[in-house]
Amino acid sequence: MTPFTFYLVIGASLIVIELLFFQLSVIWSLLIGIAALSAATTAWFIPDAGWILTTIVFLSTSLVLSALVYKPLKAWQSKPGVMPGSDLIGKEVDVITQIDRDTLGKVKWSGTDWEANLNNDSEALSVGDKAVICAVEGIRLTVKKA
């Protein structure tokens, strides 16, 4: 196998995996795929480029792309997520474990069990009660008696 073929297959595979499976959520496989394609391009334009030169191009491109993207990506990923207008708010749910001031409980909504705590002005909820979602905080719901 030539360096061109090797880096072309690796680069194309990583980019396809990033786009189809990770949907640009990992991003690192995309960057490494681009670096592999740059090594394949080097092997294409410089036919005498062997494994050493193409590997140097691959590694240096990977490092440069990672250095360029790291800070903006870290800043973007650390921003708190907001859920304005969440369609969960106002939905009625079934209480499946007791919920009171001191204890988190569980509710069932859309076929899934969710951790839930009480709204400040709500009374304790027992198994079988109906509750209404007041807020969503990450994967925890805040509920009150329906």
Summary of the structure (lengths in Angstrom):
residues: 146
radius of gyration: 25.4
end to end distance: 67.1
largest distance: 77.2
contacts: 405
relative contact order: 0.11
helix: 45%
strand: 23%
